[in-house]
Amino acid sequence: MKLYPLKFNPIFKQRIWGGQKLREVFGKDIPPREKIGESWELADLPEDKSVISNGEFAGQTLGAIVKKYPKQITGDANFTTAFPLLIKFLDAEDILSVQVHPDAQTCRRLGKGQPKTECWYIISAPASSCRKTGAGVIYKGLKKGVTKNQFAKAITEGSAAELLAEVPVQVGQCHFLPAGTVHSIGPGLLIAEIQTPSDTTYRVFDFNRIDATGKPRQLHIEESLESIHFDMSSDELPVTTVGRLVDCEHFRVDKGHQAKGCELLLAPGKVNTMIFITGSGTIRSAYGNYVEFRGGDTLLIPAAYEGAIRFTDDTQYLTVTVPTR
């Protein structure tokens, strides 16, 4: 079997804080006038599985192809269960809820949930940040010295957001958020999110919003307080802009840039996930098949694949790999 770079049908998620920027920036065919906050580009979760959109495997799920050709797809990474990444684009037209994801130890202690570590790459942002509205900022961790008791009290008083570390962001930054980091995203940001394959989210505070049915969304205060790492401040969480953006036990993220007309060789041996932020091009193998891409596409490059990328426009991209187990 001659494997090739795999493209997927995005899975769109309607969110109370979403917008239409995925259509405006990437030309994605999202439902008009709906608040689409997330586009899941690559997923292998029990209830959300990416379906291949190109080539001979079109219509089959990512998990099914990995199971059928494990060595050819994963190489030395040797995935024994689900694909170990979840790739998304996030459109925050409004501010997100204050939330946290548990680590593995917390999941065991609570007896539920899946751990989640993530990073955010800032694709677009307002020209200047505004602390009053939260535009152009993220909330990453707690202000230094905030204790569990202080934060629990602030939740009951409706002032939890005031204890978060507010961080103005710029296009091209990557922010690492390990499990246990309480966080939120301010309005006006378009983000690429790379994370472990989990959809466990504990909501601490939702700015007193109501959903389409006129009811407030569910909060998970007890689970949140158990999950937050109160001994970790935002100053300890790295912000990167070039080269190796993230290097953790779950995934590595590298930032690349190629000018129009350049070529990049793809050597076999390691499975790569490529997230194209801008530009366009063609990936072609030695035996002739090719796959086209443009900004907003996410491609899985099988470990057994050998070929080259020719860039037809100035292109920025992220390459995500999984450490060998």
C-alpha positions in Angstrom: 0.0 0.0 0.0 1.4 3.4 -1.0 0.4 5.8 1.8 0.0 9.5 1.2 -0.6 12.7 3.2 -4.1 12.5 4.7 -6.5 15.4 4.9 -9.7 15.4 7.0 -13.2 16.8 7.1 -13.2 19.3 9.9 -15.7 18.8 12.8 -17.3 22.1 13.6 -18.4 22.9 17.1 -21.0 25.6 17.9 -20.0 27.6 21.0 -21.6 30.4 22.8 -18.4 32.4 22.4 -17.7 31.5 18.7 -18.0 33.5 15.5 -17.5 33.3 11.8 -13.7 34.0 11.6 -13.0 30.4 10.4 -14.8 31.3 7.2 -13.3 34.7 6.9 -9.7 33.7 7.4 -9.5 30.1 6.1 -12.6 29.9 3.9 -14.0 27.0 5.9 -17.5 26.0 5.0 -19.1 26.7 8.4 -22.8 27.2 8.8 -23.5 30.9 8.1 -24.7 33.1 11.0 -23.9 30.4 13.6 -21.4 30.8 16.4 -18.7 28.3 15.5 -16.0 28.4 18.1 -14.0 25.3 17.2 -13.0 23.4 14.1 -11.6 20.0 15.1 -9.0 19.3 12.4 -7.7 16.0 13.6 -9.5 13.9 16.3 -9.7 10.3 17.4 -12.0 10.5 20.4 -14.9 8.0 21.1 -17.6 10.5 20.0 -15.6 12.6 17.5 -13.5 10.8 14.9 -11.9 12.6 11.9 -12.9 11.3 8.6 -10.4 11.3 5.7 -11.4 13.5 2.8 -8.8 12.8 0.1 -7.5 9.8 -1.9 -8.2 6.1 -1.7 -9.0 6.2 2.1 -11.6 9.0 1.7 -14.6 8.2 4.0 -12.6 6.1 6.5 -11.8 7.3 10.0 -8.3 8.2 11.1 -8.5 5.5 13.8 -9.4 2.8 11.3 -6.5 3.6 9.0 -4.0 3.7 11.9 -5.3 0.3 13.1 -5.0 -1.2 9.6 -1.5 0.2 8.9 0.0 0.9 12.3 3.7 0.7 11.5 3.4 2.5 8.2 1.5 5.4 9.8 3.0 5.7 13.2 6.6 4.5 12.7 8.5 4.2 16.0 5.8 6.2 17.9 3.9 3.0 18.2 0.4 4.2 19.1 -1.3 1.4 20.9 -4.7 3.2 21.5 -6.2 6.3 20.1 -4.2 8.8 18.0 -2.4 10.8 20.7 -3.2 14.3 19.4 -6.3 16.5 19.1 -5.8 19.5 16.7 -8.2 22.4 16.7 -8.7 26.0 15.5 -10.5 28.3 18.0 -12.4 31.4 17.1 -13.0 33.4 20.2 -15.4 36.2 19.2 -16.4 36.5 22.9 -14.5 35.6 26.0 -14.4 31.9 27.0 -15.4 30.6 30.4 -12.7 30.3 33.1 -11.8 26.7 33.0 -9.2 24.0 33.8 -8.3 20.6 32.6 -7.1 17.9 35.0 -3.8 16.0 35.1 -3.6 12.2 35.3 -3.2 12.2 39.0 -6.4 14.3 39.5 -8.3 12.0 37.1 -7.3 9.1 39.2 -8.2 10.9 42.4 -11.7 12.0 41.1 -12.3 8.7 39.4 -13.3 10.3 36.1 -12.1 12.4 33.2 -9.1 12.3 30.9 -6.0 14.4 31.4 -5.4 17.3 29.0 -2.3 19.4 28.3 -2.4 21.9 25.5 -0.7 24.8 23.8 -2.1 27.9 21.9 -0.5 29.4 18.8 -1.9 32.9 18.1 -2.9 33.2 14.5 -4.6 36.5 14.6 -5.3 39.1 17.3 -6.5 42.7 17.7 -3.8 45.3 16.9 -3.8 46.3 20.6 -5.0 44.7 23.8 -7.7 46.1 26.0 -7.7 45.1 29.7 -11.2 46.5 30.1 -12.8 44.3 27.5 -10.3 41.5 27.5 -9.7 41.8 23.8 -6.3 40.6 22.7 -5.4 38.9 26.0 -5.5 35.4 27.4 -5.8 34.4 31.0 -3.1 31.9 32.0 -2.8 30.7 35.5 -3.4 32.6 38.7 -1.8 35.7 40.0 1.2 34.9 42.1 0.3 33.9 45.7 -3.4 33.1 45.2 -4.4 30.2 47.4 -7.1 27.6 47.0 -9.2 29.2 49.7 -8.9 32.6 48.2 -9.9 31.4 44.8 -12.8 29.3 46.2 -14.1 32.5 47.9 -13.8 34.5 44.7 -15.8 31.9 42.9 -18.7 32.3 45.3 -18.5 36.1 45.1 -18.4 36.1 41.3 -14.9 37.6 41.1 -12.8 34.6 40.1 -11.6 36.2 36.9 -10.0 39.0 38.9 -7.5 36.5 40.3 -6.3 35.2 36.9 -3.0 36.3 35.4 -3.9 38.4 32.3 -1.4 38.1 29.5 -1.5 40.4 26.3 -0.7 38.3 23.3 0.8 38.9 19.8 0.5 37.0 16.5 3.1 34.3 16.3 3.3 33.5 20.0 2.9 30.0 21.4 1.6 29.6 24.9 2.0 26.3 26.8 -0.7 25.3 29.2 0.0 22.1 31.1 -2.8 20.2 32.8 -3.9 22.0 35.9 -3.5 25.5 34.5 -6.7 27.6 35.0 -7.3 29.7 31.9 -9.5 31.6 29.5 -9.3 33.3 26.1 -10.3 36.9 25.5 -12.4 38.1 22.5 -10.9 38.7 19.1 -8.4 35.8 19.0 -8.0 33.1 16.4 -5.9 30.2 17.7 -4.4 26.9 16.7 -4.7 24.5 19.6 -2.6 21.4 19.9 -3.5 19.1 22.8 -3.7 15.6 24.2 -6.8 13.7 23.1 -9.2 14.7 25.8 -12.4 16.7 26.0 -12.5 16.9 29.8 -13.1 20.5 30.8 -14.1 21.8 34.2 -15.8 25.3 34.1 -15.1 27.5 37.1 -16.9 30.8 36.0 -18.8 31.8 32.9 -19.2 35.6 33.3 -22.9 35.1 34.2 -23.9 34.2 30.7 -26.9 32.2 29.6 -27.2 29.7 26.8 -29.7 29.5 23.9 -32.3 28.1 26.3 -32.0 31.0 28.7 -30.1 29.0 31.4 -26.6 29.4 32.8 -24.1 26.8 31.6 -23.1 24.1 34.1 -20.2 24.9 36.4 -17.8 22.3 37.9 -16.5 24.1 40.9 -15.5 21.1 43.1 -13.7 19.4 40.2 -12.0 22.7 39.2 -10.6 23.3 42.7 -9.3 19.8 42.8 -7.6 20.2 39.4 -5.9 23.6 39.6 -2.2 23.7 40.4 -2.1 26.6 42.9 1.7 26.4 43.2 2.3 27.3 39.6 2.3 30.9 38.3 2.0 32.2 34.8 5.7 33.4 34.9 6.7 29.7 34.9 4.8 28.9 31.7 6.9 29.5 28.6 6.0 31.8 25.7 7.9 31.0 22.4 7.9 32.5 18.9 10.5 30.6 16.8 11.9 27.2 16.2 10.9 24.5 18.8 7.8 26.0 20.3 6.9 23.2 22.7 8.8 20.2 23.9 6.9 18.2 26.5 6.3 14.5 27.2 3.1 14.5 25.1 4.1 16.4 21.9 6.6 18.6 20.2 5.7 21.6 18.1 8.0 23.3 15.6 7.4 26.4 13.7 8.4 26.6 10.0 8.4 29.2 7.2 9.0 28.7 3.5 9.1 31.3 0.7 7.2 30.9 -2.5 9.0 28.5 -4.9 10.9 26.7 -2.1 10.9 22.9 -1.6 11.0 20.9 1.6 12.0 17.2 1.5 9.9 14.8 3.7 12.1 11.9 4.8 10.4 8.7 6.0 10.7 7.4 9.6 8.5 9.6 11.7 4.8 10.5 11.6 4.2 14.3 11.3 1.1 16.4 11.6 1.4 19.7 9.7 -0.9 22.6 10.4 -0.7 25.2 7.7 -1.3 28.8 9.0 -0.8 30.7 5.7 0.1 30.1 2.1 -0.4 27.1 -0.2 1.5 24.3 -1.9 1.6 20.8 -3.2 3.0 17.6 -1.6 4.3 15.1 -4.2 5.8 11.7 -3.8 8.4 9.9 -5.9 5.7 7.7 -7.4 3.7 10.7 -8.7 0.7 11.2 -6.4 0.2 14.7 -4.9 -1.9 16.5 -2.4 -2.7 20.2 -2.4 -3.0 22.4 0.7 -3.6 25.9 1.8 -3.7 28.0 5.0 -6.2 26.4 7.4 -5.5 22.8 6.3 -4.1 20.1 8.7 -2.3 17.1 7.1 -1.1 13.9 8.6 2.1 12.7 7.0 2.5 8.9 7.5 5.9 7.7 8.8 6.4 5.6 5.7 5.8 8.5 3.3 8.7 10.0 1.3 8.2 13.0 -0.9 8.6 16.8 -1.1 6.5 19.9 -0.5 6.6 22.7 -3.1 5.3 26.0 -1.8 3.3 28.1 -4.2 3.0 31.0 -1.8 4.8 32.3 1.2 3.8 29.7 3.9 3.9 29.5 7.7 3.2 26.2 9.3 3.5 24.2 12.5 4.8 20.6 12.6 3.6 18.4 15.5 5.4 15.2 16.4 4.9 12.7 19.3 7.9 11.6 21.3 8.8 7.9 20.8 7.5 5.8 23.6 
